[in-house]
Amino acid sequence: MATGYVLINCELGSEEAVISELKSIDGVKEVHGTFGAYDILAKVQSDQVEKLRETITWKIRKIPKIRSTLTLMGIEGQE
């Protein structure tokens, strides 16, 4: 199972709308609003790394009001 953690910066005041949209995406397992340098943390899982990359690139990063993302990939076997 491939796991990615996506740190998201979004436009001020759009956090709730972005969180709601993230929760509707297949493969997004957890979503949390955060304090600090990033606004939202999303945990994404897929059975294939390629599907995970496509979800992040073509679904998450295309959500309106998202300014930037930083993706951390989990290392399989070190969970």
C-alpha positions in Angstrom: 0.0 0.0 0.0 1.4 3.4 -1.1 0.9 6.2 1.4 1.4 9.9 0.9 1.0 12.9 3.2 0.1 16.1 1.4 0.7 19.4 3.2 -1.5 22.1 1.7 -1.5 25.9 1.6 -4.8 27.4 0.5 -6.3 30.9 0.2 -7.3 32.6 3.4 -10.8 31.6 4.5 -11.1 28.7 2.1 -10.0 25.9 4.5 -13.4 24.5 5.1 -14.3 24.3 1.4 -11.0 22.7 0.6 -11.3 20.1 3.4 -14.8 19.3 2.2 -13.6 18.7 -1.3 -10.6 16.6 -0.2 -12.9 14.3 1.8 -14.9 13.5 -1.4 -11.8 12.3 -3.3 -11.3 8.5 -3.5 -8.1 7.5 -1.8 -8.0 10.4 0.7 -8.2 8.6 4.0 -7.7 11.5 6.5 -7.9 15.3 6.4 -6.9 17.6 9.2 -6.8 21.4 9.5 -3.4 22.5 11.0 -1.7 25.4 12.6 1.7 26.5 11.4 3.3 26.8 8.0 0.6 24.7 6.3 -3.2 24.9 6.5 -4.2 21.3 5.8 -2.8 17.8 6.1 -4.2 15.0 3.9 -3.3 11.3 4.1 -3.7 9.6 0.7 -3.4 5.9 0.1 -3.5 3.6 -3.0 -2.5 0.1 -3.9 -0.1 1.5 -6.5 2.3 4.4 -6.4 1.3 5.6 -9.8 -2.4 5.8 -8.8 -1.3 7.8 -5.7 0.7 10.2 -7.8 -2.3 10.7 -10.2 -4.7 11.4 -7.3 -2.3 14.0 -5.9 -1.4 15.6 -9.2 -4.8 15.5 -11.1 -7.3 15.7 -8.3 -5.9 17.3 -5.1 -3.6 19.9 -6.8 -6.5 21.0 -9.1 -8.8 21.9 -6.3 -9.7 25.6 -6.6 -8.2 27.8 -3.8 -5.2 25.6 -3.2 -2.0 27.7 -3.6 0.7 25.0 -3.1 1.3 21.5 -1.8 4.2 19.5 -0.4 4.0 15.7 -0.6 5.8 13.3 1.7 5.9 9.7 0.6 5.8 7.0 3.2 8.5 4.2 2.9 6.8 0.8 2.7 7.9 -1.5 5.4 8.7 1.3 7.9 5.2 1.8 9.2 
